[in-house]
Every structure is written in C-alpha cells, then in structure tokens.
Amino acid sequence: MKRYTGSEMVEPGLYFNPRQLSFKSVDEEGPLPGSTDEVYRRVPILVLLVVGPILGLAYAVFLPFIGFAIVTWLLGVKAGQLAGGAARGAVRVLRPGWEPSMAFLSRSTPTKTKREAPDEWAEDVRKKLDPPGHDAT
C-alpha cells in the first residue's frame, strides 16, 4: 500500500489513517484532510471485501465475551468500593477516642456557677404585659 500524507492530491478511493485508526472516503479527486504530518494508506477494494466480513464475524463472536468482561469489571469495582467502605468503618471503630486538642488539666469536678441575679427590666416588662388578674398560661 502506498503512503500518502494529509493535504496531498489523491484519486477517489478509501484511505486509512493508522495513527487515528480511521477511514476516510474520497469521492472525487482532491486533497486528503489534515496536515502534512498525518499519514494515510490507500485500501484496495478487494482487501476491504475480504477483511470486512472477517472483522464482522470477530465482532459478533467476541461481543458476548466483551459483555461478560464489562459486567465482571463493574462487579469488581463495586466489590472494591464495598471492601474499602468496610475497612474505613472498621478502622473508625477500632481507632481510640483520643482527641489531642482536648486538655483535662484538672481532675476535680467543675465548680458550680453562681446563679445570676434576676433581670429587673424583664420583670417590669412582664408585669406591664400581664395585668393582675390575668392568668399567664
């Protein structure tokens, strides 16, 4: 197969780009798409007629195996996520409840705080809002 580069004038036919694994059909004589760095090979029609059905057969034969492989891979990923979650949970349970930011410098019981004096303003307002003889329930 002859080697062609992008933007080179070619005759009508089917051209294969091995770097991108893509086919380009040229219907009329003209330039190939892409830059001069891209390489194309012309595919003879006879080769295409022989290889096409073989590739279709390989696809049809291996499609179920591809499906099983994808399902197995998905189940493996989910099992890994489950095992990772279980391992994190086990480590969380087994880890001691040590908090280095908490300091218990005195072992005595906490002192009781004095009760605050009643707020006189709040009491006056309460008396004004609740007139005598009115039950506040």
PyRosetta script that sets phi, psi and omega in degrees:
from pyrosetta import init, pose_from_sequence

init()
pose = pose_from_sequence("MKRYTGSEMVEPGLYFNPRQLSFKSVDEEGPLPGSTDEVYRRVPILVLLVVGPILGLAYAVFLPFIGFAIVTWLLGVKAGQLAGGAARGAVRVLRPGWEPSMAFLSRSTPTKTKREAPDEWAEDVRKKLDPPGHDAT")
pose.set_psi(1, 133.5)
pose.set_omega(1, -178.7)
pose.set_phi(2, -77.5)
pose.set_psi(2, 149.1)
pose.set_omega(2, -177.3)
pose.set_phi(3, -97.6)
pose.set_psi(3, 131.3)
pose.set_omega(3, 177.7)
pose.set_phi(4, -124.1)
pose.set_psi(4, 156.5)
pose.set_omega(4, 177.2)
pose.set_phi(5, -115.0)
pose.set_psi(5, 162.6)
pose.set_omega(5, 178.7)
pose.set_phi(6, -60.6)
pose.set_psi(6, 149.1)
pose.set_omega(6, -178.0)
pose.set_phi(7, 64.7)
pose.set_psi(7, 13.3)
pose.set_omega(7, 175.5)
pose.set_phi(8, -87.8)
pose.set_psi(8, 140.7)
pose.set_omega(8, 179.6)
pose.set_phi(9, -72.2)
pose.set_psi(9, 126.8)
pose.set_omega(9, -178.5)
pose.set_phi(10, -133.4)
pose.set_psi(10, 163.0)
pose.set_omega(10, 176.4)
pose.set_phi(11, -86.2)
pose.set_psi(11, 164.9)
pose.set_omega(11, -178.6)
pose.set_phi(12, -58.8)
pose.set_psi(12, 143.3)
pose.set_omega(12, 179.4)
pose.set_phi(13, 161.8)
pose.set_psi(13, -169.8)
pose.set_omega(13, -179.3)
pose.set_phi(14, -110.1)
pose.set_psi(14, 129.3)
pose.set_omega(14, -176.3)
pose.set_phi(15, -123.0)
pose.set_psi(15, 139.0)
pose.set_omega(15, -176.1)
pose.set_phi(16, -112.5)
pose.set_psi(16, 131.2)
pose.set_omega(16, 176.0)
pose.set_phi(17, -103.4)
pose.set_psi(17, 104.2)
pose.set_omega(17, -176.6)
pose.set_phi(18, -67.9)
pose.set_psi(18, -26.6)
pose.set_omega(18, -179.1)
pose.set_phi(19, -70.2)
pose.set_psi(19, -40.2)
pose.set_omega(19, -180.0)
pose.set_phi(20, -97.7)
pose.set_psi(20, -5.0)
pose.set_omega(20, -175.9)
pose.set_phi(21, 52.0)
pose.set_psi(21, 50.0)
pose.set_omega(21, -178.3)
pose.set_phi(22, -132.4)
pose.set_psi(22, 152.8)
pose.set_omega(22, 177.0)
pose.set_phi(23, -105.8)
pose.set_psi(23, 145.7)
pose.set_omega(23, 175.9)
pose.set_phi(24, -131.1)
pose.set_psi(24, 123.3)
pose.set_omega(24, 178.6)
pose.set_phi(25, -95.0)
pose.set_psi(25, 127.7)
pose.set_omega(25, 178.0)
pose.set_phi(26, -110.6)
pose.set_psi(26, 116.5)
pose.set_omega(26, -176.5)
pose.set_phi(27, -85.5)
pose.set_psi(27, -33.3)
pose.set_omega(27, -180.0)
pose.set_phi(28, -126.1)
pose.set_psi(28, 160.5)
pose.set_omega(28, 178.7)
pose.set_phi(29, -63.1)
pose.set_psi(29, 129.1)
pose.set_omega(29, -177.8)
pose.set_phi(30, 178.3)
pose.set_psi(30, -174.6)
pose.set_omega(30, -177.1)
pose.set_phi(31, -79.4)
pose.set_psi(31, 150.2)
pose.set_omega(31, 173.2)
pose.set_phi(32, -76.6)
pose.set_psi(32, 148.9)
pose.set_omega(32, 179.9)
pose.set_phi(33, -72.5)
pose.set_psi(33, 157.5)
pose.set_omega(33, 175.7)
pose.set_phi(34, 98.2)
pose.set_psi(34, -179.4)
pose.set_omega(34, -178.5)
pose.set_phi(35, -88.7)
pose.set_psi(35, 178.1)
pose.set_omega(35, -178.8)
pose.set_phi(36, -73.4)
pose.set_psi(36, -10.7)
pose.set_omega(36, 177.3)
pose.set_phi(37, -76.9)
pose.set_psi(37, -21.9)
pose.set_omega(37, -178.2)
pose.set_phi(38, -81.2)
pose.set_psi(38, 138.1)
pose.set_omega(38, -176.6)
pose.set_phi(39, -111.9)
pose.set_psi(39, 136.0)
pose.set_omega(39, 178.3)
pose.set_phi(40, -124.3)
pose.set_psi(40, 151.8)
pose.set_omega(40, 172.9)
pose.set_phi(41, -124.0)
pose.set_psi(41, 137.3)
pose.set_omega(41, 177.6)
pose.set_phi(42, -80.8)
pose.set_psi(42, 132.0)
pose.set_omega(42, -179.1)
pose.set_phi(43, -100.5)
pose.set_psi(43, 118.8)
pose.set_omega(43, 176.9)
pose.set_phi(44, -67.3)
pose.set_psi(44, 144.0)
pose.set_omega(44, -177.2)
pose.set_phi(45, -61.9)
pose.set_psi(45, -36.5)
pose.set_omega(45, -179.5)
pose.set_phi(46, -63.2)
pose.set_psi(46, -41.5)
pose.set_omega(46, 178.0)
pose.set_phi(47, -64.5)
pose.set_psi(47, -40.4)
pose.set_omega(47, 179.8)
pose.set_phi(48, -63.7)
pose.set_psi(48, -38.9)
pose.set_omega(48, 179.4)
pose.set_phi(49, -68.2)
pose.set_psi(49, -27.7)
pose.set_omega(49, 179.3)
pose.set_phi(50, -85.9)
pose.set_psi(50, -43.7)
pose.set_omega(50, -174.6)
pose.set_phi(51, -77.3)
pose.set_psi(51, -31.9)
pose.set_omega(51, -177.4)
pose.set_phi(52, -55.8)
pose.set_psi(52, -54.0)
pose.set_omega(52, 179.3)
pose.set_phi(53, -65.0)
pose.set_psi(53, -31.6)
pose.set_omega(53, 178.3)
pose.set_phi(54, -66.4)
pose.set_psi(54, -42.6)
pose.set_omega(54, 177.7)
pose.set_phi(55, -65.8)
pose.set_psi(55, -38.2)
pose.set_omega(55, 176.0)
pose.set_phi(56, -63.3)
pose.set_psi(56, -41.0)
pose.set_omega(56, 177.6)
pose.set_phi(57, -64.8)
pose.set_psi(57, -42.8)
pose.set_omega(57, 178.6)
pose.set_phi(58, -62.3)
pose.set_psi(58, -39.1)
pose.set_omega(58, 178.2)
pose.set_phi(59, -63.9)
pose.set_psi(59, -46.4)
pose.set_omega(59, -178.2)
pose.set_phi(60, -66.0)
pose.set_psi(60, -35.2)
pose.set_omega(60, -178.7)
pose.set_phi(61, -73.3)
pose.set_psi(61, -41.3)
pose.set_omega(61, -174.3)
pose.set_phi(62, -91.4)
pose.set_psi(62, -5.1)
pose.set_omega(62, 179.9)
pose.set_phi(63, -59.5)
pose.set_psi(63, -44.9)
pose.set_omega(63, 177.1)
pose.set_phi(64, -62.0)
pose.set_psi(64, -37.2)
pose.set_omega(64, 179.0)
pose.set_phi(65, -66.6)
pose.set_psi(65, -35.9)
pose.set_omega(65, 176.9)
pose.set_phi(66, -64.7)
pose.set_psi(66, -40.9)
pose.set_omega(66, 177.2)
pose.set_phi(67, -61.6)
pose.set_psi(67, -45.3)
pose.set_omega(67, 178.4)
pose.set_phi(68, -63.4)
pose.set_psi(68, -38.9)
pose.set_omega(68, 179.7)
pose.set_phi(69, -64.7)
pose.set_psi(69, -41.0)
pose.set_omega(69, 179.9)
pose.set_phi(70, -66.4)
pose.set_psi(70, -43.3)
pose.set_omega(70, 179.0)
pose.set_phi(71, -64.2)
pose.set_psi(71, -42.1)
pose.set_omega(71, 177.9)
pose.set_phi(72, -62.3)
pose.set_psi(72, -42.5)
pose.set_omega(72, 178.9)
pose.set_phi(73, -62.7)
pose.set_psi(73, -44.6)
pose.set_omega(73, 179.5)
pose.set_phi(74, -62.7)
pose.set_psi(74, -42.6)
pose.set_omega(74, 178.0)
pose.set_phi(75, -64.6)
pose.set_psi(75, -37.6)
pose.set_omega(75, 177.2)
pose.set_phi(76, -64.2)
pose.set_psi(76, -40.8)
pose.set_omega(76, 178.3)
pose.set_phi(77, -64.2)
pose.set_psi(77, -45.4)
pose.set_omega(77, 179.4)
pose.set_phi(78, -64.4)
pose.set_psi(78, -39.7)
pose.set_omega(78, 177.6)
pose.set_phi(79, -64.3)
pose.set_psi(79, -38.4)
pose.set_omega(79, 176.6)
pose.set_phi(80, -64.3)
pose.set_psi(80, -41.5)
pose.set_omega(80, 177.5)
pose.set_phi(81, -64.6)
pose.set_psi(81, -40.7)
pose.set_omega(81, 178.8)
pose.set_phi(82, -64.6)
pose.set_psi(82, -45.1)
pose.set_omega(82, 179.7)
pose.set_phi(83, -64.7)
pose.set_psi(83, -38.8)
pose.set_omega(83, 177.6)
pose.set_phi(84, -64.5)
pose.set_psi(84, -42.3)
pose.set_omega(84, 177.5)
pose.set_phi(85, -64.6)
pose.set_psi(85, -40.8)
pose.set_omega(85, 177.9)
pose.set_phi(86, -65.5)
pose.set_psi(86, -39.9)
pose.set_omega(86, 179.1)
pose.set_phi(87, -65.7)
pose.set_psi(87, -41.9)
pose.set_omega(87, 176.9)
pose.set_phi(88, -62.9)
pose.set_psi(88, -40.1)
pose.set_omega(88, 177.8)
pose.set_phi(89, -64.6)
pose.set_psi(89, -40.3)
pose.set_omega(89, 179.1)
pose.set_phi(90, -66.5)
pose.set_psi(90, -39.8)
pose.set_omega(90, 178.5)
pose.set_phi(91, -66.5)
pose.set_psi(91, -38.0)
pose.set_omega(91, 179.3)
pose.set_phi(92, -64.3)
pose.set_psi(92, -37.7)
pose.set_omega(92, -179.9)
pose.set_phi(93, -73.5)
pose.set_psi(93, -39.6)
pose.set_omega(93, -176.0)
pose.set_phi(94, -80.6)
pose.set_psi(94, -16.8)
pose.set_omega(94, -178.9)
pose.set_phi(95, -69.6)
pose.set_psi(95, 136.4)
pose.set_omega(95, 179.9)
pose.set_phi(96, -67.2)
pose.set_psi(96, 155.9)
pose.set_omega(96, -179.4)
pose.set_phi(97, -83.8)
pose.set_psi(97, 41.0)
pose.set_omega(97, -176.1)
pose.set_phi(98, -83.5)
pose.set_psi(98, 126.7)
pose.set_omega(98, 176.8)
pose.set_phi(99, -122.2)
pose.set_psi(99, 100.1)
pose.set_omega(99, -175.4)
pose.set_phi(100, -64.7)
pose.set_psi(100, -18.5)
pose.set_omega(100, -179.6)
pose.set_phi(101, -78.7)
pose.set_psi(101, -15.3)
pose.set_omega(101, 179.8)
pose.set_phi(102, -89.5)
pose.set_psi(102, 128.2)
pose.set_omega(102, -179.3)
pose.set_phi(103, -117.7)
pose.set_psi(103, 123.4)
pose.set_omega(103, 176.1)
pose.set_phi(104, -111.9)
pose.set_psi(104, 82.8)
pose.set_omega(104, -175.0)
pose.set_phi(105, -82.9)
pose.set_psi(105, -26.7)
pose.set_omega(105, 178.0)
pose.set_phi(106, -117.7)
pose.set_psi(106, 134.3)
pose.set_omega(106, -177.7)
pose.set_phi(107, -92.7)
pose.set_psi(107, 0.8)
pose.set_omega(107, -177.4)
pose.set_phi(108, -79.2)
pose.set_psi(108, 168.1)
pose.set_omega(108, 178.8)
pose.set_phi(109, -74.3)
pose.set_psi(109, 148.6)
pose.set_omega(109, -178.7)
pose.set_phi(110, -65.4)
pose.set_psi(110, 145.1)
pose.set_omega(110, -179.8)
pose.set_phi(111, -73.8)
pose.set_psi(111, 147.1)
pose.set_omega(111, 179.5)
pose.set_phi(112, -82.0)
pose.set_psi(112, 134.6)
pose.set_omega(112, -179.6)
pose.set_phi(113, -81.9)
pose.set_psi(113, 149.6)
pose.set_omega(113, 178.5)
pose.set_phi(114, -71.1)
pose.set_psi(114, 144.9)
pose.set_omega(114, 178.7)
pose.set_phi(115, -74.4)
pose.set_psi(115, 135.1)
pose.set_omega(115, -177.3)
pose.set_phi(116, -70.1)
pose.set_psi(116, 150.4)
pose.set_omega(116, 177.4)
pose.set_phi(117, -68.6)
pose.set_psi(117, 147.8)
pose.set_omega(117, -179.8)
pose.set_phi(118, -64.5)
pose.set_psi(118, 146.6)
pose.set_omega(118, -178.9)
pose.set_phi(119, -80.2)
pose.set_psi(119, 115.3)
pose.set_omega(119, -175.8)
pose.set_phi(120, -67.7)
pose.set_psi(120, -40.7)
pose.set_omega(120, -179.6)
pose.set_phi(121, -61.5)
pose.set_psi(121, -43.4)
pose.set_omega(121, 179.6)
pose.set_phi(122, -63.7)
pose.set_psi(122, -36.9)
pose.set_omega(122, 178.8)
pose.set_phi(123, -67.2)
pose.set_psi(123, -41.4)
pose.set_omega(123, 178.5)
pose.set_phi(124, -62.4)
pose.set_psi(124, -43.6)
pose.set_omega(124, 179.9)
pose.set_phi(125, -65.0)
pose.set_psi(125, -41.3)
pose.set_omega(125, 179.2)
pose.set_phi(126, -61.2)
pose.set_psi(126, -40.9)
pose.set_omega(126, -179.8)
pose.set_phi(127, -67.1)
pose.set_psi(127, -37.8)
pose.set_omega(127, 180.0)
pose.set_phi(128, -69.7)
pose.set_psi(128, -38.7)
pose.set_omega(128, -178.3)
pose.set_phi(129, -75.4)
pose.set_psi(129, -31.0)
pose.set_omega(129, 179.9)
pose.set_phi(130, -108.3)
pose.set_psi(130, 94.1)
pose.set_omega(130, -178.7)
pose.set_phi(131, -66.3)
pose.set_psi(131, 155.8)
pose.set_omega(131, 179.4)
pose.set_phi(132, -62.3)
pose.set_psi(132, 144.2)
pose.set_omega(132, -179.1)
pose.set_phi(133, 89.8)
pose.set_psi(133, -7.1)
pose.set_omega(133, 177.7)
pose.set_phi(134, -101.8)
pose.set_psi(134, 123.8)
pose.set_omega(134, -179.3)
pose.set_phi(135, -82.9)
pose.set_psi(135, 127.2)
pose.set_omega(135, 178.3)
pose.set_phi(136, -94.5)
pose.set_psi(136, 92.9)
pose.set_omega(136, 179.8)
pose.set_phi(137, -115.9)
pose.dump_pdb("model.pdb")
